[in-house]
């Protein structure tokens, strides 16, 4: 395994964090389209169904373990 100088590591780390800060600072918001707004309830319902299925699966696994 090759080692890198500690100063090089910290330089890369600083560059990475600075680039992230710059990207976040340049982030602009946009207006949602009417389609996206209308789709939100459907996406929420789909997410709830997914959570429900996962919860059911977890309960079945716990039940199977206990027997």
PDB file of N, CA, C and O in Angstrom:
ATOM      1  N   UNK A   1       0.849  -1.173   0.000  1.00  0.00           N
ATOM      2  CA  UNK A   1       0.000   0.000   0.000  1.00  0.00           C
ATOM      3  C   UNK A   1       0.897   1.240   0.000  1.00  0.00           C
ATOM      4  O   UNK A   1       1.844   1.344   0.780  1.00  0.00           O
ATOM      5  N   UNK A   2       0.581   2.154  -0.875  1.00  0.00           N
ATOM      6  CA  UNK A   2       1.351   3.385  -0.974  1.00  0.00           C
ATOM      7  C   UNK A   2       0.774   4.425  -0.014  1.00  0.00           C
ATOM      8  O   UNK A   2      -0.442   4.537   0.142  1.00  0.00           O
ATOM      9  N   UNK A   3       1.640   5.159   0.607  1.00  0.00           N
ATOM     10  CA  UNK A   3       1.204   6.213   1.526  1.00  0.00           C
ATOM     11  C   UNK A   3       1.275   7.552   0.810  1.00  0.00           C
ATOM     12  O   UNK A   3       2.101   7.754  -0.081  1.00  0.00           O
ATOM     13  N   UNK A   4       0.412   8.450   1.207  1.00  0.00           N
ATOM     14  CA  UNK A   4       0.478   9.816   0.676  1.00  0.00           C
ATOM     15  C   UNK A   4       0.826  10.738   1.836  1.00  0.00           C
ATOM     16  O   UNK A   4       0.578  10.434   3.003  1.00  0.00           O
ATOM     17  N   UNK A   5       1.394  11.846   1.482  1.00  0.00           N
ATOM     18  CA  UNK A   5       1.763  12.812   2.514  1.00  0.00           C
ATOM     19  C   UNK A   5       0.510  13.375   3.162  1.00  0.00           C
ATOM     20  O   UNK A   5      -0.497  13.614   2.496  1.00  0.00           O
ATOM     21  N   UNK A   6       0.587  13.582   4.454  1.00  0.00           N
ATOM     22  CA  UNK A   6      -0.540  14.118   5.201  1.00  0.00           C
ATOM     23  C   UNK A   6      -0.968  15.469   4.629  1.00  0.00           C
ATOM     24  O   UNK A   6      -2.163  15.753   4.550  1.00  0.00           O
ATOM     25  N   UNK A   7      -0.017  16.294   4.234  1.00  0.00           N
ATOM     26  CA  UNK A   7      -0.355  17.612   3.680  1.00  0.00           C
ATOM     27  C   UNK A   7      -1.116  17.473   2.364  1.00  0.00           C
ATOM     28  O   UNK A   7      -1.999  18.279   2.071  1.00  0.00           O
ATOM     29  N   UNK A   8      -0.778  16.454   1.567  1.00  0.00           N
ATOM     30  CA  UNK A   8      -1.490  16.229   0.303  1.00  0.00           C
ATOM     31  C   UNK A   8      -2.936  15.820   0.588  1.00  0.00           C
ATOM     32  O   UNK A   8      -3.869  16.313  -0.046  1.00  0.00           O
ATOM     33  N   UNK A   9      -3.106  14.910   1.551  1.00  0.00           N
ATOM     34  CA  UNK A   9      -4.453  14.463   1.915  1.00  0.00           C
ATOM     35  C   UNK A   9      -5.309  15.655   2.352  1.00  0.00           C
ATOM     36  O   UNK A   9      -6.438  15.815   1.887  1.00  0.00           O
ATOM     37  N   UNK A  10      -4.776  16.479   3.233  1.00  0.00           N
ATOM     38  CA  UNK A  10      -5.545  17.616   3.725  1.00  0.00           C
ATOM     39  C   UNK A  10      -5.793  18.646   2.621  1.00  0.00           C
ATOM     40  O   UNK A  10      -6.828  19.313   2.620  1.00  0.00           O
ATOM     41  N   UNK A  11      -4.866  18.780   1.696  1.00  0.00           N
ATOM     42  CA  UNK A  11      -5.081  19.671   0.555  1.00  0.00           C
ATOM     43  C   UNK A  11      -6.228  19.196  -0.307  1.00  0.00           C
ATOM     44  O   UNK A  11      -7.078  19.988  -0.715  1.00  0.00           O
ATOM     45  N   UNK A  12      -6.254  17.879  -0.590  1.00  0.00           N
ATOM     46  CA  UNK A  12      -7.360  17.311  -1.380  1.00  0.00           C
ATOM     47  C   UNK A  12      -8.686  17.463  -0.635  1.00  0.00           C
ATOM     48  O   UNK A  12      -9.709  17.806  -1.228  1.00  0.00           O
ATOM     49  N   UNK A  13      -8.652  17.204   0.654  1.00  0.00           N
ATOM     50  CA  UNK A  13      -9.864  17.312   1.455  1.00  0.00           C
ATOM     51  C   UNK A  13     -10.406  18.741   1.431  1.00  0.00           C
ATOM     52  O   UNK A  13     -11.608  18.956   1.273  1.00  0.00           O
ATOM     53  N   UNK A  14      -9.507  19.714   1.589  1.00  0.00           N
ATOM     54  CA  UNK A  14      -9.919  21.114   1.566  1.00  0.00           C
ATOM     55  C   UNK A  14     -10.499  21.477   0.196  1.00  0.00           C
ATOM     56  O   UNK A  14     -11.532  22.141   0.119  1.00  0.00           O
ATOM     57  N   UNK A  15      -9.837  21.043  -0.886  1.00  0.00           N
ATOM     58  CA  UNK A  15     -10.324  21.321  -2.239  1.00  0.00           C
ATOM     59  C   UNK A  15     -11.717  20.724  -2.451  1.00  0.00           C
ATOM     60  O   UNK A  15     -12.597  21.362  -3.030  1.00  0.00           O
ATOM     61  N   UNK A  16     -11.900  19.502  -1.977  1.00  0.00           N
ATOM     62  CA  UNK A  16     -13.184  18.822  -2.120  1.00  0.00           C
ATOM     63  C   UNK A  16     -14.290  19.577  -1.385  1.00  0.00           C
ATOM     64  O   UNK A  16     -15.368  19.803  -1.936  1.00  0.00           O
ATOM     65  N   UNK A  17     -14.017  19.965  -0.143  1.00  0.00           N
ATOM     66  CA  UNK A  17     -15.021  20.679   0.644  1.00  0.00           C
ATOM     67  C   UNK A  17     -15.325  22.052   0.054  1.00  0.00           C
ATOM     68  O   UNK A  17     -16.479  22.480   0.045  1.00  0.00           O
ATOM     69  N   UNK A  18     -14.317  22.730  -0.429  1.00  0.00           N
ATOM     70  CA  UNK A  18     -14.525  24.045  -1.040  1.00  0.00           C
ATOM     71  C   UNK A  18     -15.364  23.922  -2.307  1.00  0.00           C
ATOM     72  O   UNK A  18     -16.242  24.748  -2.556  1.00  0.00           O
ATOM     73  N   UNK A  19     -15.096  22.896  -3.103  1.00  0.00           N
ATOM     74  CA  UNK A  19     -15.879  22.684  -4.323  1.00  0.00           C
ATOM     75  C   UNK A  19     -17.337  22.400  -3.969  1.00  0.00           C
ATOM     76  O   UNK A  19     -18.246  22.868  -4.654  1.00  0.00           O
ATOM     77  N   UNK A  20     -17.559  21.632  -2.896  1.00  0.00           N
ATOM     78  CA  UNK A  20     -18.923  21.347  -2.457  1.00  0.00           C
ATOM     79  C   UNK A  20     -19.634  22.609  -1.993  1.00  0.00           C
ATOM     80  O   UNK A  20     -20.801  22.825  -2.319  1.00  0.00           O
ATOM     81  N   UNK A  21     -18.936  23.435  -1.239  1.00  0.00           N
ATOM     82  CA  UNK A  21     -19.532  24.698  -0.776  1.00  0.00           C
ATOM     83  C   UNK A  21     -19.893  25.583  -1.958  1.00  0.00           C
ATOM     84  O   UNK A  21     -20.958  26.200  -1.982  1.00  0.00           O
ATOM     85  N   UNK A  22     -18.988  25.641  -2.949  1.00  0.00           N
ATOM     86  CA  UNK A  22     -19.239  26.474  -4.124  1.00  0.00           C
ATOM     87  C   UNK A  22     -20.455  25.952  -4.887  1.00  0.00           C
ATOM     88  O   UNK A  22     -21.295  26.732  -5.337  1.00  0.00           O
ATOM     89  N   UNK A  23     -20.543  24.648  -5.028  1.00  0.00           N
ATOM     90  CA  UNK A  23     -21.671  24.057  -5.758  1.00  0.00           C
ATOM     91  C   UNK A  23     -22.977  24.345  -5.026  1.00  0.00           C
ATOM     92  O   UNK A  23     -23.982  24.665  -5.660  1.00  0.00           O
ATOM     93  N   UNK A  24     -22.975  24.237  -3.723  1.00  0.00           N
ATOM     94  CA  UNK A  24     -24.183  24.507  -2.960  1.00  0.00           C
ATOM     95  C   UNK A  24     -24.547  25.989  -3.012  1.00  0.00           C
ATOM     96  O   UNK A  24     -25.728  26.333  -3.068  1.00  0.00           O
ATOM     97  N   UNK A  25     -23.555  26.860  -2.993  1.00  0.00           N
ATOM     98  CA  UNK A  25     -23.821  28.295  -3.056  1.00  0.00           C
ATOM     99  C   UNK A  25     -24.391  28.685  -4.412  1.00  0.00           C
ATOM    100  O   UNK A  25     -25.199  29.609  -4.503  1.00  0.00           O
ATOM    101  N   UNK A  26     -23.976  27.985  -5.468  1.00  0.00           N
ATOM    102  CA  UNK A  26     -24.458  28.284  -6.812  1.00  0.00           C
ATOM    103  C   UNK A  26     -25.809  27.642  -7.104  1.00  0.00           C
ATOM    104  O   UNK A  26     -26.419  27.903  -8.141  1.00  0.00           O
ATOM    105  N   UNK A  27     -26.266  26.811  -6.195  1.00  0.00           N
ATOM    106  CA  UNK A  27     -27.525  26.102  -6.410  1.00  0.00           C
ATOM    107  C   UNK A  27     -28.671  27.113  -6.483  1.00  0.00           C
ATOM    108  O   UNK A  27     -28.806  27.982  -5.621  1.00  0.00           O
ATOM    109  N   UNK A  28     -29.472  26.986  -7.499  1.00  0.00           N
ATOM    110  CA  UNK A  28     -30.626  27.870  -7.643  1.00  0.00           C
ATOM    111  C   UNK A  28     -31.888  27.045  -7.585  1.00  0.00           C
ATOM    112  O   UNK A  28     -31.913  25.894  -8.020  1.00  0.00           O
ATOM    113  N   UNK A  29     -32.919  27.628  -7.054  1.00  0.00           N
ATOM    114  CA  UNK A  29     -34.197  26.936  -7.000  1.00  0.00           C
ATOM    115  C   UNK A  29     -34.968  27.217  -8.275  1.00  0.00           C
ATOM    116  O   UNK A  29     -34.729  28.216  -8.954  1.00  0.00           O
ATOM    117  N   UNK A  30     -35.876  26.344  -8.586  1.00  0.00           N
ATOM    118  CA  UNK A  30     -36.718  26.542  -9.755  1.00  0.00           C
ATOM    119  C   UNK A  30     -38.157  26.302  -9.351  1.00  0.00           C
ATOM    120  O   UNK A  30     -38.435  25.659  -8.338  1.00  0.00           O
ATOM    121  N   UNK A  31     -39.039  26.810 -10.129  1.00  0.00           N
ATOM    122  CA  UNK A  31     -40.457  26.611  -9.893  1.00  0.00           C
ATOM    123  C   UNK A  31     -40.844  25.201 -10.327  1.00  0.00           C
ATOM    124  O   UNK A  31     -40.413  24.734 -11.381  1.00  0.00           O
ATOM    125  N   UNK A  32     -41.648  24.531  -9.526  1.00  0.00           N
ATOM    126  CA  UNK A  32     -42.130  23.204  -9.892  1.00  0.00           C
ATOM    127  C   UNK A  32     -43.173  23.349 -10.988  1.00  0.00           C
ATOM    128  O   UNK A  32     -43.943  24.309 -11.018  1.00  0.00           O
ATOM    129  N   UNK A  33     -43.181  22.374 -11.885  1.00  0.00           N
ATOM    130  CA  UNK A  33     -44.204  22.380 -12.927  1.00  0.00           C
ATOM    131  C   UNK A  33     -45.523  21.898 -12.333  1.00  0.00           C
ATOM    132  O   UNK A  33     -45.536  21.260 -11.280  1.00  0.00           O
ATOM    133  N   UNK A  34     -46.620  22.197 -12.998  1.00  0.00           N
ATOM    134  CA  UNK A  34     -47.923  21.749 -12.490  1.00  0.00           C
ATOM    135  C   UNK A  34     -47.982  20.224 -12.459  1.00  0.00           C
ATOM    136  O   UNK A  34     -48.630  19.647 -11.586  1.00  0.00           O
ATOM    137  N   UNK A  35     -47.310  19.567 -13.405  1.00  0.00           N
ATOM    138  CA  UNK A  35     -47.281  18.097 -13.403  1.00  0.00           C
ATOM    139  C   UNK A  35     -46.593  17.578 -12.142  1.00  0.00           C
ATOM    140  O   UNK A  35     -47.075  16.638 -11.511  1.00  0.00           O
ATOM    141  N   UNK A  36     -45.465  18.192 -11.775  1.00  0.00           N
ATOM    142  CA  UNK A  36     -44.738  17.759 -10.583  1.00  0.00           C
ATOM    143  C   UNK A  36     -45.576  17.958  -9.325  1.00  0.00           C
ATOM    144  O   UNK A  36     -45.569  17.111  -8.431  1.00  0.00           O
ATOM    145  N   UNK A  37     -46.291  19.066  -9.253  1.00  0.00           N
ATOM    146  CA  UNK A  37     -47.130  19.337  -8.086  1.00  0.00           C
ATOM    147  C   UNK A  37     -48.259  18.315  -8.013  1.00  0.00           C
ATOM    148  O   UNK A  37     -48.566  17.799  -6.939  1.00  0.00           O
ATOM    149  N   UNK A  38     -48.870  18.028  -9.145  1.00  0.00           N
ATOM    150  CA  UNK A  38     -49.969  17.049  -9.169  1.00  0.00           C
ATOM    151  C   UNK A  38     -49.483  15.641  -8.855  1.00  0.00           C
ATOM    152  O   UNK A  38     -50.241  14.829  -8.324  1.00  0.00           O
ATOM    153  N   UNK A  39     -48.230  15.343  -9.175  1.00  0.00           N
ATOM    154  CA  UNK A  39     -47.685  14.006  -8.951  1.00  0.00           C
ATOM    155  C   UNK A  39     -47.300  13.766  -7.494  1.00  0.00           C
ATOM    156  O   UNK A  39     -47.122  12.616  -7.093  1.00  0.00           O
ATOM    157  N   UNK A  40     -47.168  14.816  -6.699  1.00  0.00           N
ATOM    158  CA  UNK A  40     -46.721  14.643  -5.310  1.00  0.00           C
ATOM    159  C   UNK A  40     -47.612  13.708  -4.495  1.00  0.00           C
ATOM    160  O   UNK A  40     -47.083  12.838  -3.804  1.00  0.00           O
ATOM    161  N   UNK A  41     -48.947  13.846  -4.542  1.00  0.00           N
ATOM    162  CA  UNK A  41     -49.763  12.912  -3.752  1.00  0.00           C
ATOM    163  C   UNK A  41     -49.572  11.458  -4.184  1.00  0.00           C
ATOM    164  O   UNK A  41     -49.563  10.556  -3.347  1.00  0.00           O
ATOM    165  N   UNK A  42     -49.421  11.232  -5.487  1.00  0.00           N
ATOM    166  CA  UNK A  42     -49.214   9.857  -5.969  1.00  0.00           C
ATOM    167  C   UNK A  42     -47.879   9.319  -5.472  1.00  0.00           C
ATOM    168  O   UNK A  42     -47.783   8.158  -5.073  1.00  0.00           O
ATOM    169  N   UNK A  43     -46.841  10.169  -5.496  1.00  0.00           N
ATOM    170  CA  UNK A  43     -45.530   9.723  -5.031  1.00  0.00           C
ATOM    171  C   UNK A  43     -45.560   9.446  -3.533  1.00  0.00           C
ATOM    172  O   UNK A  43     -44.942   8.490  -3.063  1.00  0.00           O
ATOM    173  N   UNK A  44     -46.275  10.277  -2.785  1.00  0.00           N
ATOM    174  CA  UNK A  44     -46.384  10.063  -1.343  1.00  0.00           C
ATOM    175  C   UNK A  44     -47.109   8.765  -1.029  1.00  0.00           C
ATOM    176  O   UNK A  44     -46.699   8.011  -0.146  1.00  0.00           O
ATOM    177  N   UNK A  45     -48.197   8.509  -1.763  1.00  0.00           N
ATOM    178  CA  UNK A  45     -48.955   7.275  -1.545  1.00  0.00           C
ATOM    179  C   UNK A  45     -48.108   6.057  -1.897  1.00  0.00           C
ATOM    180  O   UNK A  45     -48.146   5.046  -1.194  1.00  0.00           O
ATOM    181  N   UNK A  46     -47.344   6.152  -2.981  1.00  0.00           N
ATOM    182  CA  UNK A  46     -46.478   5.033  -3.372  1.00  0.00           C
ATOM    183  C   UNK A  46     -45.409   4.795  -2.309  1.00  0.00           C
ATOM    184  O   UNK A  46     -45.083   3.648  -2.002  1.00  0.00           O
ATOM    185  N   UNK A  47     -44.871   5.856  -1.755  1.00  0.00           N
ATOM    186  CA  UNK A  47     -43.860   5.716  -0.705  1.00  0.00           C
ATOM    187  C   UNK A  47     -44.464   5.067   0.536  1.00  0.00           C
ATOM    188  O   UNK A  47     -43.834   4.213   1.160  1.00  0.00           O
ATOM    189  N   UNK A  48     -45.673   5.466   0.891  1.00  0.00           N
ATOM    190  CA  UNK A  48     -46.339   4.873   2.057  1.00  0.00           C
ATOM    191  C   UNK A  48     -46.600   3.396   1.831  1.00  0.00           C
ATOM    192  O   UNK A  48     -46.436   2.594   2.751  1.00  0.00           O
ATOM    193  N   UNK A  49     -47.005   3.021   0.623  1.00  0.00           N
ATOM    194  CA  UNK A  49     -47.229   1.605   0.322  1.00  0.00           C
ATOM    195  C   UNK A  49     -45.920   0.833   0.453  1.00  0.00           C
ATOM    196  O   UNK A  49     -45.896  -0.282   0.975  1.00  0.00           O
ATOM    197  N   UNK A  50     -44.833   1.435  -0.024  1.00  0.00           N
ATOM    198  CA  UNK A  50     -43.532   0.778   0.077  1.00  0.00           C
ATOM    199  C   UNK A  50     -43.116   0.581   1.511  1.00  0.00           C
ATOM    200  O   UNK A  50     -42.588  -0.472   1.865  1.00  0.00           O
ATOM    201  N   UNK A  51     -43.346   1.579   2.343  1.00  0.00           N
ATOM    202  CA  UNK A  51     -43.015   1.466   3.767  1.00  0.00           C
ATOM    203  C   UNK A  51     -43.884   0.386   4.393  1.00  0.00           C
ATOM    204  O   UNK A  51     -43.409  -0.407   5.205  1.00  0.00           O
ATOM    205  N   UNK A  52     -45.135   0.358   4.023  1.00  0.00           N
ATOM    206  CA  UNK A  52     -46.040  -0.656   4.558  1.00  0.00           C
ATOM    207  C   UNK A  52     -45.601  -2.060   4.196  1.00  0.00           C
ATOM    208  O   UNK A  52     -45.633  -2.965   5.030  1.00  0.00           O
ATOM    209  N   UNK A  53     -45.191  -2.238   2.945  1.00  0.00           N
ATOM    210  CA  UNK A  53     -44.721  -3.564   2.524  1.00  0.00           C
ATOM    211  C   UNK A  53     -43.469  -3.952   3.293  1.00  0.00           C
ATOM    212  O   UNK A  53     -43.312  -5.105   3.693  1.00  0.00           O
ATOM    213  N   UNK A  54     -42.585  -2.999   3.496  1.00  0.00           N
ATOM    214  CA  UNK A  54     -41.368  -3.287   4.246  1.00  0.00           C
ATOM    215  C   UNK A  54     -41.682  -3.636   5.684  1.00  0.00           C
ATOM    216  O   UNK A  54     -41.071  -4.536   6.260  1.00  0.00           O
ATOM    217  N   UNK A  55     -42.631  -2.928   6.261  1.00  0.00           N
ATOM    218  CA  UNK A  55     -43.015  -3.183   7.644  1.00  0.00           C
ATOM    219  C   UNK A  55     -43.628  -4.572   7.774  1.00  0.00           C
ATOM    220  O   UNK A  55     -43.349  -5.294   8.731  1.00  0.00           O
ATOM    221  N   UNK A  56     -44.459  -4.940   6.813  1.00  0.00           N
ATOM    222  CA  UNK A  56     -45.073  -6.267   6.829  1.00  0.00           C
ATOM    223  C   UNK A  56     -43.994  -7.332   6.720  1.00  0.00           C
ATOM    224  O   UNK A  56     -44.026  -8.333   7.436  1.00  0.00           O
ATOM    225  N   UNK A  57     -43.044  -7.114   5.828  1.00  0.00           N
ATOM    226  CA  UNK A  57     -41.951  -8.071   5.668  1.00  0.00           C
ATOM    227  C   UNK A  57     -41.145  -8.218   6.938  1.00  0.00           C
ATOM    228  O   UNK A  57     -40.756  -9.326   7.308  1.00  0.00           O
ATOM    229  N   UNK A  58     -40.892  -7.106   7.609  1.00  0.00           N
ATOM    230  CA  UNK A  58     -40.140  -7.165   8.869  1.00  0.00           C
ATOM    231  C   UNK A  58     -40.896  -7.952   9.923  1.00  0.00           C
ATOM    232  O   UNK A  58     -40.309  -8.746  10.658  1.00  0.00           O
ATOM    233  N   UNK A  59     -42.212  -7.726   9.996  1.00  0.00           N
ATOM    234  CA  UNK A  59     -43.001  -8.472  10.988  1.00  0.00           C
ATOM    235  C   UNK A  59     -42.987  -9.957  10.681  1.00  0.00           C
ATOM    236  O   UNK A  59     -42.889 -10.774  11.597  1.00  0.00           O
ATOM    237  N   UNK A  60     -43.083 -10.324   9.404  1.00  0.00           N
ATOM    238  CA  UNK A  60     -43.055 -11.743   9.036  1.00  0.00           C
ATOM    239  C   UNK A  60     -41.703 -12.369   9.369  1.00  0.00           C
ATOM    240  O   UNK A  60     -41.647 -13.507   9.835  1.00  0.00           O
ATOM    241  N   UNK A  61     -40.628 -11.648   9.136  1.00  0.00           N
ATOM    242  CA  UNK A  61     -39.298 -12.170   9.481  1.00  0.00           C
ATOM    243  C   UNK A  61     -39.147 -12.365  10.979  1.00  0.00           C
ATOM    244  O   UNK A  61     -38.617 -13.383  11.426  1.00  0.00           O
ATOM    245  N   UNK A  62     -39.611 -11.393  11.759  1.00  0.00           N
ATOM    246  CA  UNK A  62     -39.534 -11.516  13.211  1.00  0.00           C
ATOM    247  C   UNK A  62     -40.349 -12.703  13.693  1.00  0.00           C
ATOM    248  O   UNK A  62     -39.926 -13.436  14.587  1.00  0.00           O
ATOM    249  N   UNK A  63     -41.525 -12.889  13.093  1.00  0.00           N
ATOM    250  CA  UNK A  63     -42.379 -14.002  13.487  1.00  0.00           C
ATOM    251  C   UNK A  63     -41.705 -15.327  13.139  1.00  0.00           C
ATOM    252  O   UNK A  63     -41.751 -16.276  13.921  1.00  0.00           O
ATOM    253  N   UNK A  64     -41.081 -15.387  11.970  1.00  0.00           N
ATOM    254  CA  UNK A  64     -40.416 -16.617  11.549  1.00  0.00           C
ATOM    255  C   UNK A  64     -39.222 -16.946  12.454  1.00  0.00           C
ATOM    256  O   UNK A  64     -38.953 -18.114  12.731  1.00  0.00           O
ATOM    257  N   UNK A  65     -38.521 -15.924  12.904  1.00  0.00           N
ATOM    258  CA  UNK A  65     -37.372 -16.140  13.799  1.00  0.00           C
ATOM    259  C   UNK A  65     -37.812 -16.677  15.158  1.00  0.00           C
ATOM    260  O   UNK A  65     -37.132 -17.501  15.769  1.00  0.00           O
ATOM    261  N   UNK A  66     -38.953 -16.197  15.613  1.00  0.00           N
ATOM    262  CA  UNK A  66     -39.380 -16.550  16.975  1.00  0.00           C
ATOM    263  C   UNK A  66     -39.971 -17.960  17.044  1.00  0.00           C
ATOM    264  O   UNK A  66     -40.156 -18.492  18.138  1.00  0.00           O
ATOM    265  N   UNK A  67     -40.263 -18.561  15.916  1.00  0.00           N
ATOM    266  CA  UNK A  67     -40.839 -19.914  15.962  1.00  0.00           C
ATOM    267  C   UNK A  67     -39.798 -20.977  15.807  1.00  0.00           C
ATOM    268  O   UNK A  67     -40.122 -22.165  15.824  1.00  0.00           O
TER     269      UNK A  67
END
